Amino acid sequence: MKSVIRNSLIILLLLIVAAGGAIWYIWNGMKPAATGPAVTFTVEKGMGSSEIADLLEKNGLIKNATLFKGYLKWTSEGSKFMAGTYSAAPGATYDTLIERLNAGDVVKKETVAFTIPEGYTAEQIADRLAQSWGKDSSAFLALMDSGQDLQETQLLGIPQENDLRHRLEGYLFPSTYELVKDSTPEQVIEKMLEETQKKLDSIPDWKNKLKERGLTLHQLLTVASLVEREVVVDNERPLVAGVIYNRLKKEQKLEIDATVQYLLDKPKERLLYKDLEVDSPYNTYRNAGLPPGPICSPGLPSIKAALEPEASDYYFYVTKKDGSKTHLFAKTYKEHLANIKKSEAEAKQ
């Protein structure tokens, strides 16, 4: 009888020791890994919790992947882990690691912020992007000329015509952007094209309005670009757009200085008569109708003005020289000449 009791006690003692050993093994295995420098690891899309546990162990962030997997099952965690690149230092608890993986607390990539003002040309945009990314402007301008392999080029229906100076002129929306530093020129240009589409879609029923005017998107943006370069005060944009349509309907040359300025290496304070004779399809002093395409990137107010112009009997306008940056409008050429004299008189006061 004593031997039975003794054997039972020995077995019980062994079980207690075994259980204690297992508990110690689990407790020790679940303790945070020894502290050390931070490591970077990437959770790829489609990775399961088991693969992520192995990844954490491989990077020295946990001691035992098997125990971590068991903890995930016990706590019903692991199904919401987010992909991305993380940075973590050994010494974090299971709960801390789980919380970060659930929240997608990834390493923030270095970004580049840049602003494209309304009225910038493709060449000016290329120069601004080159400064921001430390690249040669030709890397961006070549894409603006070809539009090759850019999805938005097809979605926006941007034409490819020999007369166009830059194919994407007018389609790169002027705004402030922030993109990751390692973005390619293609990704940068694509983002700007996407912004144009978003801004167009922000205009209620814009496609039907465009159809009602009998215009293509290319023609709309061309008119908008003329308005952008001709007008400073927003409330005049619809009226100037109306003047442009009036002249087009009458088949009268637009004679817009901005189309000539677009052809010059550097803008001039005042155009000379010889400048107006430059041989180019963009020169609206020599050619009737719209130029082949936009002459700059118009902002949303100019696009809206081109889509919904203000009706009037005006065919002429001249900039006031009183510093207001507004215009004097006229129905006839005679009235226009009188407005020019009036403007010049105001400049002398």
TAMO-V685566 format. One record per residue. N is the residue number from 1. RES is the residue in one letter. SS is DSSP state (h for helix, s for strand, l for the rest). D_CENTER is the distance of its C-alpha to the mean C-alpha in Angstrom with 2 decimals. Layout:
N & RES & SS & D_CENTER
N & RES & SS & D_CENTER
This chain:
1 & M & l & 86.74
2 & K & h & 85.75
3 & S & h & 84.14
4 & V & h & 82.03
5 & I & h & 80.86
6 & R & h & 80.19
7 & N & h & 78.16
8 & S & h & 76.16
9 & L & h & 75.38
10 & I & h & 74.33
11 & I & h & 72.01
12 & L & h & 70.56
13 & L & h & 70.10
14 & L & h & 68.35
15 & L & h & 66.05
16 & I & h & 65.26
17 & V & h & 64.59
18 & A & h & 62.40
19 & A & h & 60.46
20 & G & h & 60.13
21 & G & h & 58.94
22 & A & h & 56.31
23 & I & h & 55.20
24 & W & h & 55.06
25 & Y & h & 53.13
26 & I & h & 50.53
27 & W & h & 50.44
28 & N & h & 50.12
29 & G & h & 47.52
30 & M & h & 45.32
31 & K & l & 45.56
32 & P & l & 42.44
33 & A & l & 42.35
34 & A & l & 43.65
35 & T & l & 41.25
36 & G & l & 39.49
37 & P & l & 36.31
38 & A & s & 32.96
39 & V & s & 31.84
40 & T & s & 28.51
41 & F & s & 28.49
42 & T & s & 26.08
43 & V & s & 26.57
44 & E & l & 25.47
45 & K & l & 24.48
46 & G & l & 27.80
47 & M & l & 29.94
48 & G & l & 32.78
49 & S & h & 34.31
50 & S & h & 37.17
51 & E & h & 35.01
52 & I & h & 33.11
53 & A & h & 36.53
54 & D & h & 37.66
55 & L & h & 34.51
56 & L & h & 35.26
57 & E & h & 38.85
58 & K & h & 37.99
59 & N & l & 35.93
60 & G & l & 38.80
61 & L & l & 37.12
62 & I & l & 39.85
63 & K & l & 43.41
64 & N & l & 43.93
65 & A & h & 41.44
66 & T & h & 44.15
67 & L & h & 44.79
68 & F & h & 41.08
69 & K & h & 40.90
70 & G & h & 43.97
71 & Y & h & 42.52
72 & L & h & 39.42
73 & K & h & 41.77
74 & W & h & 43.97
75 & T & h & 41.10
76 & S & l & 39.24
77 & E & l & 36.10
78 & G & l & 33.85
79 & S & l & 32.40
80 & K & l & 29.19
81 & F & l & 28.31
82 & M & l & 24.61
83 & A & l & 23.32
84 & G & s & 21.73
85 & T & s & 23.00
86 & Y & s & 25.40
87 & S & s & 27.56
88 & A & s & 30.98
89 & A & s & 34.39
90 & P & l & 37.68
91 & G & l & 39.61
92 & A & l & 37.33
93 & T & l & 39.11
94 & Y & h & 38.43
95 & D & h & 37.16
96 & T & h & 34.71
97 & L & h & 33.28
98 & I & h & 33.14
99 & E & h & 31.38
100 & R & h & 28.61
101 & L & h & 28.19
102 & N & h & 28.11
103 & A & h & 25.49
104 & G & l & 23.21
105 & D & l & 23.70
106 & V & l & 21.99
107 & V & l & 21.50
108 & K & l & 18.41
109 & K & l & 16.57
110 & E & l & 16.16
111 & T & s & 12.72
112 & V & s & 11.57
113 & A & s & 10.32
114 & F & s & 9.97
115 & T & s & 10.27
116 & I & l & 10.48
117 & P & l & 13.45
118 & E & l & 14.49
119 & G & l & 16.80
120 & Y & l & 15.55
121 & T & l & 16.75
122 & A & h & 15.38
123 & E & h & 17.78
124 & Q & h & 16.75
125 & I & h & 13.05
126 & A & h & 14.49
127 & D & h & 16.74
128 & R & h & 14.23
129 & L & h & 12.25
130 & A & h & 15.77
131 & Q & h & 16.85
132 & S & h & 14.11
133 & W & h & 14.74
134 & G & l & 18.37
135 & K & l & 18.37
136 & D & l & 20.00
137 & S & l & 18.06
138 & S & h & 19.71
139 & A & h & 17.64
140 & F & h & 14.56
141 & L & h & 16.79
142 & A & h & 18.61
143 & L & h & 15.64
144 & M & h & 14.99
145 & D & h & 18.69
146 & S & h & 19.09
147 & G & l & 16.01
148 & Q & l & 18.07
149 & D & l & 17.28
150 & L & l & 13.82
151 & Q & h & 14.08
152 & E & h & 12.01
153 & T & h & 14.40
154 & Q & h & 17.19
155 & L & h & 15.84
156 & L & l & 15.25
157 & G & l & 18.60
158 & I & l & 17.79
159 & P & l & 21.31
160 & Q & l & 22.70
161 & E & l & 25.40
162 & N & l & 27.40
163 & D & l & 27.31
164 & L & l & 23.55
165 & R & l & 22.90
166 & H & l & 19.33
167 & R & l & 18.36
168 & L & l & 14.66
169 & E & l & 15.73
170 & G & l & 14.60
171 & Y & l & 11.92
172 & L & l & 9.01
173 & F & l & 8.10
174 & P & l & 9.34
175 & S & l & 7.93
176 & T & s & 7.86
177 & Y & s & 5.42
178 & E & s & 7.40
179 & L & s & 7.64
180 & V & s & 11.15
181 & K & l & 13.37
182 & D & l & 14.58
183 & S & l & 11.44
184 & T & l & 12.82
185 & P & h & 12.04
186 & E & h & 11.64
187 & Q & h & 8.99
188 & V & h & 6.96
189 & I & h & 7.86
190 & E & h & 7.48
191 & K & h & 3.80
192 & M & h & 4.32
193 & L & h & 7.33
194 & E & h & 6.55
195 & E & h & 5.41
196 & T & h & 8.69
197 & Q & h & 10.49
198 & K & h & 9.85
199 & K & h & 11.09
200 & L & h & 13.91
201 & D & h & 14.87
202 & S & l & 15.24
203 & I & l & 18.07
204 & P & l & 21.22
205 & D & l & 22.88
206 & W & h & 20.91
207 & K & h & 22.00
208 & N & h & 25.64
209 & K & h & 25.48
210 & L & h & 24.17
211 & K & h & 27.03
212 & E & h & 29.51
213 & R & h & 28.75
214 & G & l & 29.24
215 & L & l & 26.01
216 & T & l & 23.48
217 & L & h & 19.75
218 & H & h & 20.13
219 & Q & h & 22.93
220 & L & h & 21.18
221 & L & h & 18.27
222 & T & h & 21.05
223 & V & h & 22.98
224 & A & h & 20.03
225 & S & h & 19.43
226 & L & h & 23.16
227 & V & h & 23.12
228 & E & h & 20.28
229 & R & h & 22.35
230 & E & h & 25.63
231 & V & l & 25.12
232 & V & l & 24.43
233 & V & l & 25.82
234 & D & h & 23.79
235 & N & h & 26.95
236 & E & h & 28.07
237 & R & h & 25.09
238 & P & h & 26.62
239 & L & h & 29.98
240 & V & h & 28.86
241 & A & h & 27.07
242 & G & h & 30.45
243 & V & h & 32.28
244 & I & h & 30.20
245 & Y & h & 31.01
246 & N & h & 34.63
247 & R & h & 35.03
248 & L & h & 33.45
249 & K & h & 35.83
250 & K & l & 38.74
251 & E & l & 37.70
252 & Q & l & 37.77
253 & K & l & 35.82
254 & L & l & 32.80
255 & E & l & 33.74
256 & I & l & 30.47
257 & D & h & 30.45
258 & A & h & 26.68
259 & T & h & 27.04
260 & V & h & 29.57
261 & Q & h & 27.65
262 & Y & l & 24.82
263 & L & l & 27.43
264 & L & l & 28.65
265 & D & l & 27.83
266 & K & l & 27.80
267 & P & l & 27.77
268 & K & l & 31.28
269 & E & l & 32.55
270 & R & l & 34.80
271 & L & l & 35.00
272 & L & l & 38.39
273 & Y & l & 40.16
274 & K & l & 39.83
275 & D & h & 36.02
276 & L & h & 36.21
277 & E & h & 38.05
278 & V & l & 35.34
279 & D & l & 35.43
280 & S & l & 32.02
281 & P & l & 30.84
282 & Y & l & 28.29
283 & N & l & 31.27
284 & T & l & 31.91
285 & Y & l & 35.24
286 & R & l & 36.59
287 & N & l & 34.90
288 & A & l & 34.95
289 & G & l & 32.03
290 & L & l & 28.31
291 & P & l & 27.00
292 & P & l & 25.67
293 & G & l & 22.03
294 & P & l & 19.69
295 & I & l & 20.44
296 & C & l & 17.19
297 & S & l & 13.85
298 & P & l & 15.22
299 & G & l & 14.12
300 & L & h & 14.83
301 & P & h & 18.48
302 & S & h & 19.23
303 & I & h & 17.93
304 & K & h & 20.07
305 & A & h & 22.93
306 & A & h & 22.92
307 & L & h & 23.01
308 & E & l & 25.68
309 & P & l & 27.63
310 & E & l & 30.63
311 & A & l & 33.88
312 & S & l & 36.40
313 & D & l & 39.13
314 & Y & l & 37.47
315 & Y & l & 37.10
316 & F & s & 36.71
317 & Y & s & 35.00
318 & V & s & 35.35
319 & T & s & 33.64
320 & K & l & 35.90
321 & K & l & 36.92
322 & D & l & 37.66
323 & G & l & 34.41
324 & S & l & 33.00
325 & K & l & 30.50
326 & T & l & 31.60
327 & H & s & 33.46
328 & L & s & 36.89
329 & F & s & 37.04
330 & A & s & 39.96
331 & K & l & 41.37
332 & T & l & 43.57
333 & Y & h & 43.62
334 & K & h & 46.57
335 & E & h & 44.67
336 & H & h & 41.78
337 & L & h & 44.21
338 & A & h & 45.57
339 & N & h & 42.08
340 & I & h & 41.53
341 & K & h & 44.82
342 & K & h & 43.96
343 & S & h & 40.67
344 & E & h & 42.48
345 & A & h & 45.18
346 & E & h & 42.73
347 & A & h & 41.35
348 & K & h & 44.90
349 & Q & l & 45.53
